[in-house]
Amino acid sequence: GIELLKKQYALADIQKVFLLPEDCSYETKTPAISNDEITALVKCDPEFFFGFASADPRNPNAEEILKKAFGELGLKGLFINTARLHMYPYDERLIPLYDICEVFRKPIIFHAGLTLENNAFARYSRPADFEEILYRYPKTSICLAHVGWPWVQETAALLLKYPNCYTNT
């Protein structure tokens, strides 16, 4: 179980694991990985697992789902894959979710750059397209995952310009 998994992670000196759900339930009717499933995994070892939430902004109850994830489930931030959702980061349907993150003081991790999924388009996740969100939410920590590859220079420029911008490898 979990102890074997942690032992394997320890061999690679991985000390904490971020668990990222995916909610594209507007089209699939059910999240690929739900907030409740993430919460169940976190409960196995809350010091090791760092659970994030997801909410499909195309669903009318997305705001309620995210508020529950932060308020009741105790999840640590929001994960969004705009490439998979087929919407730009500044799409008005996403703004209420960002507002909730700001109120709850939760970070946002965005998938940024190319993805190898067939139904996810890089045009929706170019790092430069996240600039407006970085500007509008200066108190919210925002991570552009994967250094926005292949547009790493755009990510680097945003890291220099916005103190609330982060990336990961």
Wavefront OBJ file of the C-alpha trace (Angstrom):
o trace
v 0.000 0.000 0.000
v 1.034 3.500 0.906
v 4.200 2.472 2.768
v 5.584 0.713 -0.324
v 4.742 3.749 -2.437
v 6.481 6.066 0.044
v 9.518 3.778 0.095
v 9.767 3.961 -3.695
v 9.419 7.748 -3.634
v 12.110 7.941 -0.940
v 14.558 6.223 -3.300
v 14.164 9.261 -5.566
v 14.307 11.643 -2.560
v 10.665 12.661 -3.107
v 9.418 13.947 0.233
v 5.948 15.244 -0.650
v 3.540 14.367 -3.435
v 1.067 16.804 -4.978
v -2.137 15.057 -6.011
v -3.945 16.763 -8.877
v -7.495 15.829 -9.840
v -9.018 16.375 -13.257
v -12.580 17.558 -13.619
v -13.827 17.797 -17.194
v -17.200 16.458 -16.128
v -19.205 18.814 -18.313
v -18.514 16.466 -21.202
v -17.816 13.196 -19.367
v -20.516 13.560 -16.652
v -18.009 12.464 -13.992
v -14.522 13.731 -13.093
v -11.613 11.535 -14.186
v -10.227 11.977 -10.672
v -12.559 13.651 -8.179
v -11.894 15.921 -5.225
v -13.338 13.226 -2.963
v -10.866 10.661 -4.319
v -7.982 13.069 -3.756
v -9.218 13.662 -0.200
v -9.326 9.909 0.470
v -5.706 9.568 -0.670
v -4.584 12.532 1.429
v -6.191 10.931 4.495
v -3.836 7.951 4.037
v -0.920 10.247 4.959
v -1.669 13.986 5.256
v 1.993 14.824 5.863
v 3.059 13.179 2.614
v 0.191 13.921 0.225
v -0.698 17.484 -0.720
v -4.149 17.403 -2.322
v -5.444 19.929 -4.830
v -8.992 20.467 -6.080
v -10.516 20.760 -9.514
v -13.884 22.061 -10.729
v -15.102 22.175 -14.319
v -16.061 25.834 -14.882
v -18.559 24.815 -17.570
v -20.764 23.203 -14.912
v -23.271 25.458 -13.155
v -22.223 24.120 -9.719
v -18.459 24.624 -10.196
v -18.258 27.360 -7.567
v -20.042 25.203 -4.976
v -17.723 22.286 -5.766
v -14.623 24.425 -5.243
v -15.920 26.029 -2.037
v -16.661 22.540 -0.658
v -13.185 21.348 -1.689
v -11.534 24.147 0.287
v -14.007 24.551 3.164
v -15.056 20.960 3.892
v -12.460 18.721 2.261
v -9.449 20.850 3.211
v -7.787 20.679 -0.194
v -4.811 22.980 -0.614
v -5.313 24.696 -3.985
v -6.844 24.552 -7.444
v -5.551 22.655 -10.482
v -6.758 23.681 -13.930
v -5.863 22.298 -17.336
v -7.115 24.972 -19.740
v -5.843 22.949 -22.726
v -8.145 20.092 -21.757
v -11.057 22.450 -21.022
v -10.639 24.167 -24.403
v -10.668 27.631 -22.872
v -8.117 30.362 -22.419
v -7.003 31.160 -18.853
v -8.771 34.538 -19.017
v -12.128 32.990 -20.021
v -14.880 34.616 -17.940
v -16.173 31.190 -16.831
v -12.919 30.664 -14.913
v -12.920 34.024 -13.100
v -15.326 32.944 -10.296
v -12.969 30.048 -9.492
v -10.003 32.406 -9.265
v -12.057 34.684 -7.015
v -12.732 31.752 -4.683
v -9.009 30.955 -4.574
v -8.324 34.559 -3.642
v -10.935 34.522 -0.834
v -9.659 31.197 0.557
v -6.024 32.245 -0.051
v -5.310 29.130 -2.108
v -2.721 28.770 -4.889
v -3.512 27.769 -8.450
v -1.537 25.285 -10.529
v -2.173 25.563 -14.257
v -1.060 23.057 -16.817
v 1.065 25.265 -19.086
v 2.526 24.462 -22.487
v 2.113 21.474 -24.737
v 0.270 18.382 -23.621
v 0.391 15.006 -25.313
v -3.318 14.325 -24.806
v -5.196 14.160 -28.109
v -8.109 16.264 -26.870
v -6.019 19.035 -25.269
v -4.798 21.948 -27.350
v -1.665 23.949 -26.562
v -3.185 27.162 -27.898
v -5.179 27.326 -24.642
v -2.163 26.918 -22.370
v 0.581 29.161 -23.745
v 2.356 30.837 -20.832
v 1.870 34.389 -22.158
v -1.894 33.882 -22.001
v -1.700 33.561 -18.196
v -0.320 37.088 -17.778
v -3.701 38.761 -17.271
v -4.504 36.336 -14.442
v -1.115 36.923 -12.815
v -1.790 40.660 -13.004
v -5.419 40.521 -11.768
v -4.623 38.247 -8.792
v -1.324 39.516 -7.333
v -2.003 37.966 -3.902
v -2.638 34.509 -5.383
v 0.344 32.234 -5.972
v 0.124 30.857 -9.498
v 2.238 27.994 -10.816
v 2.686 27.468 -14.549
v 3.522 23.777 -14.584
v 6.163 22.162 -16.779
v 7.912 25.536 -17.274
v 5.340 26.057 -20.035
v 7.378 23.871 -22.383
v 8.101 24.490 -25.218
v 7.556 28.207 -24.480
v 10.026 28.315 -21.593
v 11.145 31.865 -22.436
v 7.584 33.134 -21.968
v 7.454 31.427 -18.581
v 10.853 32.867 -17.633
v 9.681 36.368 -18.540
v 6.552 35.985 -16.406
v 8.644 34.683 -13.491
v 10.759 37.835 -13.686
v 7.796 40.201 -14.002
v 5.323 38.758 -11.466
v 6.332 37.844 -7.895
v 3.245 35.619 -7.612
v 4.341 33.476 -10.596
v 6.012 30.102 -10.056
v 6.844 27.050 -12.144
v 7.870 23.439 -11.610
v 9.864 20.817 -13.418
l 1 2 3 4 5 6 7 8 9 10 11 12 13 14 15 16 17 18 19 20 21 22 23 24 25 26 27 28 29 30 31 32 33 34 35 36 37 38 39 40 41 42 43 44 45 46 47 48 49 50 51 52 53 54 55 56 57 58 59 60 61 62 63 64 65 66 67 68 69 70 71 72 73 74 75 76 77 78 79 80 81 82 83 84 85 86 87 88 89 90 91 92 93 94 95 96 97 98 99 100 101 102 103 104 105 106 107 108 109 110 111 112 113 114 115 116 117 118 119 120 121 122 123 124 125 126 127 128 129 130 131 132 133 134 135 136 137 138 139 140 141 142 143 144 145 146 147 148 149 150 151 152 153 154 155 156 157 158 159 160 161 162 163 164 165 166 167 168 169
